Amino acid sequence: MARDFSTVGVVGLGTMGAGIVEVFARNGIDVVAVEISEPALERGRATLAGSTDRAVAKGKLAAADRDALHERVHFAVGLDALHSVDLVIEAVPEHLDLKQRIFAELDRVCRPETILATNTSSLSVTEISVATSRPNQVIGIHFFNPAPVMKLVEVVRTVVTSPEVVADVEALCARLGKVDVTINDRAGFIANALLFGYLNHAVGMFESHYATREDIDAAMKLGCGLPMGPLALMDLIGLDTAYEILDTMYRRGGRDRRHAPVPLLKQMVTAGLLGRKSGRGFYTYERPGSPKVVPDETTPLATDTALADGSRAITKVGIVGSGTMATGIIEVFAKAGYEVVSVTRGVEKSAAVCEAVKTSLNKGVVRGKLAEDDRDAALGRITWSATLDHLADVDLVVEAVIEELSVKKALFASLDEICKPGVVLATTTSSLPVIDVAMATQRPADVVGLHFFNPAPVMPLVEVVRTIRTSPETTATARAVCAALGKTGVVCGDRSGFIVNALLFPYLNDAVKMLEASYSTADDIDHAMKLGCGYPMGPFELLDVVGLDVSLAIQRELYLELREPGFAPAPLLEHLVTAGYLGRKTRRGFRDHSHR
Ligand SMILES: NC(=O)c1ccc[n+]([C@@H]2O[C@H](COP(=O)([O-])OP(=O)(O)OC[C@H]3O[C@@H](n4cnc5c(N)ncnc54)[C@H](O)[C@@H]3O)[C@@H](O)[C@H]2O)c1
């Protein structure tokens, strides 16, 4: 018969512990909530009250239920209060010696049948368990932040955890309305093993001034649909906790350099900049514990001061190319009111692109998103041409031809001859160095990358890539154009993968390596990222949509440019591509799509 958990204990009422208390009490379970001192207990009590008050204010919890919830929680200082609970979840700071001491003490205080669980993110549950005389009753119950919101729980069994304990904890998770994935004891389990390399990489980008905090976060939110950017997430996790998790993962997980905490993290922790909980981390918050970001000295000024930054006025835009991206970009500019000159390699190609743009605009009309007049006006703003000479008087050229350096260089050399001085020359390349293209002209200061996402009319993000020769005016102009298109332009350096692909694809590749190592299944890994981190798609779903061949090519580029051993493409990814399993487009990738 399944165990009845009527009273549970929670040790440590910080970021996670206070949320875990709320999860249990909301589900009708009595909680003994324990801290190390009176002031810490008060903080925990205030966090719980703040969270439940917010839930009431948002209409997600009735006031009477909140009061009942609080009545179920008994607060105490010291572990002795846990003598008669059925389960304890420990959520103290991520230090092995501290956790071992607490488990030894819990072993002494608690009844022999009590299950002892840790919420550790990266430490070995096995090492924690051997500090007790009951390692078979020790288990990992890893909640996600914020615990009341995130659906996922990783249940971590060690080689000695008894199967009954695992089954009882799984049943408890279901009772709490959570979805669990049960896995073995490995550094970072599923979600953090895939998440923290990415977070650390984003901190590295920020540290090296590759892009601003706002731009890094906006890129991942708008480019990948993530609920938060990586730096805002680091602030939520807590930089001290994040540092410890990275450090442990580095030491336990094969000394992968990508987990070696970026030095800036240690400096911020030492300086007391711990993220939301201390009121300041990568961002500044209204007060400690508040989710509200307030402006500080690095907040960019609102960009309504048109042209004050030296950006040039753009009215006429040339777009070169006849593929998917060019077609979408023509539509975007024409809809935004720019005069557009489309240049393709021939009259038939121009006719085809024209047809495609018309079809897409018509769809907008049918869906009620575009008025017929606006469609006609947009089409009226486009001139169709098959010769570059028609670009002599444009203010901006956007190149979206085939992804081959020789072709792009030849094109930019021609543009250099044809275009008037002061024109901004932009390439949409997603993988070639923009500086190579820029140096094909005599005016590299005017060359910039404008990396649109597919489909261009829909995706809200554009990466503005500045090379070491791009002038500030050119960058400012490119950014202003993005804003005029109704898109967010994020500025970054000229490195493989820019921001989004550089942060996204190594994570996808890591997921493939995890699958290859048989640590978990594609379904559970997808679940973990969706329910634990709020990602719109799991890594294997996304790989099948993007295409395994495309993903492999991007990953190879990153590996070749950065020489990071951890970026080496997963052999399984290479094999699937070789076998012709490219994802949805071939009806088979990581999953079989032939029946869908
Ligand atoms: N922050 C996250 O996003 C997150 C997510 C999942 C799991 N975790 C894990 O949860 C655990 C707690 O992390 P956190 O971020 O909540 O840390 P935190 O620093 O916010 O809170 C830790 C709390 O433990 C208390 N504490 C310290 N020593 C104690 C003792 N001897 N007895 C009782 N209480 C004690 C502290 O006073 C503090 O309130 C860590 O193992 C962490 O890896 C964190």
The ligand as a MOL file (V3000), in Angstrom:
LIG
                    3D

  0  0  0     0  0            999 V3000
M  V30 BEGIN CTAB
M  V30 COUNTS 44 48 0 0 0
M  V30 BEGIN ATOM
M  V30 1 N 17.5680 28.3520 -6.8450 0
M  V30 2 C 17.0980 27.4970 -7.6990 0
M  V30 3 O 16.6300 27.8880 -8.7760 0
M  V30 4 C 17.0950 26.0230 -7.3900 0
M  V30 5 C 16.2820 25.1750 -8.1530 0
M  V30 6 C 16.2030 23.8070 -7.8030 0
M  V30 7 C 16.9760 23.3280 -6.7550 0
M  V30 8 N 17.7950 24.1890 -6.0550 0 CHG=1
M  V30 9 C 18.5400 23.6150 -4.9320 0
M  V30 10 O 17.8360 23.9010 -3.7460 0
M  V30 11 C 18.7360 24.0210 -2.6640 0
M  V30 12 C 18.5190 25.3780 -1.9850 0
M  V30 13 O 18.8270 26.4060 -2.9320 0
M  V30 14 P 18.2160 27.8860 -2.7860 0
M  V30 15 O 18.4700 28.5450 -4.0840 0
M  V30 16 O 16.8500 27.7900 -2.2680 0 CHG=-1
M  V30 17 O 19.1900 28.5030 -1.6900 0
M  V30 18 P 18.9650 29.7970 -0.7820 0
M  V30 19 O 20.3030 30.3110 -0.4660 0
M  V30 20 O 17.9860 30.7140 -1.4050 0
M  V30 21 O 18.2800 29.2020 0.5590 0
M  V30 22 C 18.9130 28.3300 1.4390 0
M  V30 23 C 18.2770 28.4590 2.8170 0
M  V30 24 O 18.8010 27.4590 3.6720 0
M  V30 25 C 18.9320 28.0000 4.9560 0
M  V30 26 N 19.8890 27.2230 5.7470 0
M  V30 27 C 21.2310 27.2400 5.7000 0
M  V30 28 N 21.7310 26.3720 6.5940 0
M  V30 29 C 20.6980 25.7770 7.2180 0
M  V30 30 C 20.5830 24.8140 8.2550 0
M  V30 31 N 21.6570 24.2690 8.8030 0
M  V30 32 N 19.3520 24.4520 8.6890 0
M  V30 33 C 18.2510 24.9990 8.1350 0
M  V30 34 N 18.3120 25.9270 7.1510 0
M  V30 35 C 19.5200 26.3000 6.6910 0
M  V30 36 C 19.3820 29.4330 4.7000 0
M  V30 37 O 19.1030 30.2600 5.8210 0
M  V30 38 C 18.5560 29.7990 3.4720 0
M  V30 39 O 17.3270 30.4040 3.8170 0
M  V30 40 C 20.1250 23.8560 -3.2340 0
M  V30 41 O 20.5130 22.5130 -3.0750 0
M  V30 42 C 19.9170 24.1810 -4.7020 0
M  V30 43 O 20.8480 23.5790 -5.5250 0
M  V30 44 C 17.8340 25.5120 -6.3380 0
M  V30 END ATOM
M  V30 BEGIN BOND
M  V30 1 1 1 2
M  V30 2 2 2 3
M  V30 3 1 2 4
M  V30 4 1 4 5
M  V30 5 2 4 44
M  V30 6 2 5 6
M  V30 7 1 6 7
M  V30 8 2 7 8
M  V30 9 1 8 9
M  V30 10 1 8 44
M  V30 11 1 9 10
M  V30 12 1 9 42
M  V30 13 1 10 11
M  V30 14 1 11 12
M  V30 15 1 11 40
M  V30 16 1 12 13
M  V30 17 1 13 14
M  V30 18 2 14 15
M  V30 19 1 14 16
M  V30 20 1 14 17
M  V30 21 1 17 18
M  V30 22 2 18 19
M  V30 23 1 18 20
M  V30 24 1 18 21
M  V30 25 1 21 22
M  V30 26 1 22 23
M  V30 27 1 23 24
M  V30 28 1 23 38
M  V30 29 1 24 25
M  V30 30 1 25 26
M  V30 31 1 25 36
M  V30 32 1 26 27
M  V30 33 1 26 35
M  V30 34 2 27 28
M  V30 35 1 28 29
M  V30 36 1 29 30
M  V30 37 2 29 35
M  V30 38 1 30 31
M  V30 39 2 30 32
M  V30 40 1 32 33
M  V30 41 2 33 34
M  V30 42 1 34 35
M  V30 43 1 36 37
M  V30 44 1 36 38
M  V30 45 1 38 39
M  V30 46 1 40 41
M  V30 47 1 40 42
M  V30 48 1 42 43
M  V30 END BOND
M  V30 END CTAB
M  END
